[in-house]
């Protein structure tokens, strides 16, 4: 479990296909060097397991589902990625509860820079519409953000100067895709409502 408060950016050192999956090697710099094997780390908001460790270089195996659902399969050496270590029991939740399980890709469709601030609009798959509400939470490339406005198939967020400076969102331009994780509570509410609706439909009149 994570909070969506990115600790810093790492740099892709190597990306190599291996059978149906791939091996991703990231130079984490001073963010979290020396994480032991088996540790979890959110990379662009995707929870990954450390399978190789050489000082500041951490290796991760990416399965077919990860390559299909996230933007990690599009990475190349030199690309920057957001990094966050898991939440520990007792830590403050400064953002919101983020699982590190990416729901889909969202595309930047508009970016309005206002001096050191930016308003960005993202297009997302229609099946996630019920999970995204104004003033609700989303994680974009692992960054916890508050939704400003929602329209059919798209939503906007306001990016403050700090977020633009220390995360990959400052580098995103129209046409880029980011990893989208919707609010965990919204998923459970929708699931329960679906069960209730089905039960009511099957009940004898």
C-alpha positions as CSV (number, residue, x, y, z in Angstrom):
1,X,0.0,0.0,0.0
2,X,1.2,3.5,-0.9
3,X,0.1,7.1,-0.4
4,X,0.8,8.7,-3.8
5,X,3.4,11.0,-2.3
6,X,6.3,10.4,-4.7
7,X,9.7,10.5,-3.0
8,X,11.7,11.3,-6.1
9,X,12.5,10.2,-9.6
10,X,14.7,7.4,-10.8
11,X,16.2,6.9,-14.3
12,X,15.7,3.8,-16.5
13,X,19.1,2.1,-16.9
14,X,18.0,-0.8,-19.0
15,X,14.8,-2.4,-20.4
16,X,15.0,-5.8,-22.0
17,X,12.3,-8.2,-23.2
18,X,12.4,-11.7,-21.6
19,X,10.0,-14.2,-23.1
20,X,6.4,-12.9,-22.5
21,X,7.7,-10.3,-20.0
22,X,10.6,-7.9,-19.5
23,X,13.3,-6.9,-17.0
24,X,13.4,-3.3,-16.0
25,X,16.5,-1.9,-14.3
26,X,16.2,1.5,-12.6
27,X,18.9,3.7,-11.1
28,X,17.1,5.0,-8.0
29,X,19.8,7.4,-7.0
30,X,19.5,8.6,-3.4
31,X,15.8,7.8,-3.1
32,X,16.0,4.2,-2.0
33,X,19.3,2.5,-2.8
34,X,20.1,-0.9,-1.4
35,X,16.5,-2.1,-1.1
36,X,16.7,-5.9,-0.3
37,X,15.5,-8.5,-2.7
38,X,11.7,-9.1,-2.4
39,X,11.0,-5.5,-1.4
40,X,8.1,-3.6,-3.0
41,X,8.5,-0.3,-4.8
42,X,6.0,1.8,-6.7
43,X,7.5,2.7,-10.1
44,X,5.2,5.2,-11.9
45,X,2.5,4.1,-9.5
46,X,2.9,0.4,-10.3
47,X,3.8,-1.9,-7.4
48,X,6.9,-3.9,-8.4
49,X,9.1,-6.5,-6.6
50,X,12.9,-6.0,-6.4
51,X,14.4,-9.1,-8.0
52,X,17.9,-7.7,-8.6
53,X,19.9,-5.3,-6.5
54,X,23.3,-3.7,-7.2
55,X,23.6,-0.6,-5.1
56,X,21.6,2.1,-6.7
57,X,20.5,-0.2,-9.5
58,X,17.3,-2.2,-8.9
59,X,15.9,-4.8,-11.2
60,X,12.2,-5.6,-11.6
61,X,10.4,-8.3,-13.7
62,X,7.4,-7.1,-15.6
63,X,4.7,-9.7,-16.6
64,X,2.4,-9.5,-19.6
65,X,-0.4,-7.9,-17.6
66,X,1.9,-5.1,-16.4
67,X,3.2,-4.5,-19.9
68,X,-0.3,-4.3,-21.3
69,X,-2.0,-2.2,-18.6
70,X,0.8,0.3,-17.7
71,X,3.2,2.6,-19.5
72,X,6.2,0.6,-18.1
73,X,6.5,-1.3,-21.4
74,X,7.1,1.9,-23.2
75,X,10.1,2.9,-21.2
76,X,13.6,3.3,-22.7
77,X,17.0,4.0,-21.1
78,X,17.2,7.5,-19.9
79,X,13.5,7.9,-19.1
80,X,12.6,9.2,-15.7
81,X,10.2,7.3,-13.4
82,X,8.4,8.2,-10.1
83,X,9.4,6.2,-7.0
84,X,7.7,5.6,-3.7
85,X,8.4,3.1,-1.0
86,X,5.5,1.3,0.6
87,X,3.5,2.8,3.5
88,X,4.5,1.4,6.9
89,X,2.0,0.9,9.7
90,X,1.8,4.1,11.7
91,X,3.0,6.3,8.9
92,X,0.8,9.4,8.1
93,X,-1.3,9.1,5.0
94,X,-0.6,12.5,3.4
95,X,-2.1,11.6,0.0
96,X,-4.7,8.8,-0.2
97,X,-4.6,5.1,-0.1
98,X,-3.0,3.8,-3.3
99,X,-2.6,0.1,-4.0
100,X,-0.1,0.3,-6.8
101,X,-2.5,-1.7,-9.0
102,X,-2.9,0.3,-12.2
103,X,-6.4,0.3,-13.7
104,X,-5.7,1.7,-17.1
105,X,-3.7,4.2,-19.1
106,X,-4.9,7.8,-19.3
107,X,-3.8,10.1,-22.1
108,X,-2.9,13.8,-21.8
109,X,-5.3,15.6,-24.1
110,X,-4.7,19.2,-22.9
111,X,-2.2,21.1,-20.9
112,X,-2.6,24.7,-19.9
113,X,0.5,26.2,-18.3
114,X,-0.1,29.1,-16.0
115,X,3.3,30.5,-15.0
116,X,4.6,27.8,-12.6
117,X,1.3,25.9,-12.5
118,X,-0.5,23.6,-14.9
119,X,-4.0,22.4,-15.5
120,X,-4.0,19.0,-17.3
121,X,-6.9,17.1,-18.9
122,X,-6.7,13.4,-19.2
123,X,-8.8,11.0,-21.3
124,X,-9.7,7.7,-19.7
125,X,-11.6,4.5,-20.5
126,X,-15.4,4.9,-20.2
127,X,-15.7,1.9,-17.8
128,X,-13.9,3.9,-15.1
129,X,-16.3,6.9,-15.3
130,X,-18.1,5.9,-12.0
131,X,-14.8,5.9,-10.1
132,X,-13.9,9.5,-10.9
133,X,-15.7,12.4,-9.3
134,X,-14.9,16.1,-8.7
135,X,-12.8,16.6,-5.5
136,X,-12.2,12.8,-5.5
137,X,-8.7,11.2,-5.6
138,X,-6.8,9.6,-8.4
139,X,-3.2,8.5,-8.8
140,X,-1.4,9.4,-12.0
141,X,2.0,7.8,-12.5
142,X,1.8,7.2,-8.8
143,X,1.1,10.8,-7.8
144,X,-1.9,11.4,-5.5
145,X,-4.0,14.2,-7.0
146,X,-7.4,15.8,-6.5
147,X,-9.8,15.8,-9.4
148,X,-11.0,19.3,-10.4
149,X,-13.5,18.7,-13.1
150,X,-15.1,15.6,-14.7
151,X,-16.7,15.3,-18.1
152,X,-17.6,12.2,-20.1
153,X,-14.4,10.3,-20.7
154,X,-12.1,13.0,-19.3
155,X,-11.1,14.8,-16.1
156,X,-8.8,17.6,-15.1
157,X,-6.2,18.1,-12.3
158,X,-4.3,21.1,-11.1
159,X,-0.5,20.5,-10.8
160,X,1.3,22.7,-8.3
161,X,4.9,23.8,-8.9
162,X,6.3,21.2,-6.4
163,X,4.6,18.4,-8.2
164,X,5.8,19.6,-11.6
165,X,9.4,19.9,-10.3
166,X,9.8,16.5,-8.5
167,X,7.6,14.1,-10.5
168,X,7.4,13.0,-14.2
169,X,4.1,14.9,-14.6
170,X,6.2,18.0,-15.2
171,X,7.6,16.3,-18.3
172,X,4.2,15.1,-19.7
173,X,2.9,16.6,-22.9
174,X,-0.2,16.2,-25.0
175,X,-0.3,12.7,-26.4
176,X,1.7,11.1,-23.5
177,X,0.1,8.4,-21.5
178,X,0.2,7.9,-17.7
179,X,-0.8,5.1,-15.3
180,X,-4.2,5.7,-13.8
181,X,-5.4,4.2,-10.5
182,X,-8.8,5.3,-9.4
183,X,-10.0,5.6,-5.8
184,X,-10.0,2.3,-3.9
185,X,-13.2,3.2,-2.0
186,X,-15.1,4.0,-5.3
187,X,-14.3,0.5,-6.6
188,X,-15.7,-1.2,-3.5
189,X,-18.8,1.0,-3.5
190,X,-19.5,0.2,-7.2
191,X,-18.9,-3.5,-6.6
192,X,-21.4,-3.6,-3.7
193,X,-24.0,-1.6,-5.7
194,X,-23.6,-4.1,-8.6
195,X,-24.2,-7.0,-6.3
196,X,-27.3,-5.3,-4.7
197,X,-28.7,-4.5,-8.2
198,X,-28.2,-8.1,-9.4
199,X,-29.8,-9.4,-6.2
200,X,-32.8,-7.1,-6.6
201,X,-33.2,-8.1,-10.2
202,X,-33.3,-11.8,-9.3
203,X,-35.7,-11.4,-6.4
204,X,-39.2,-12.8,-6.9
205,X,-41.8,-10.1,-7.3
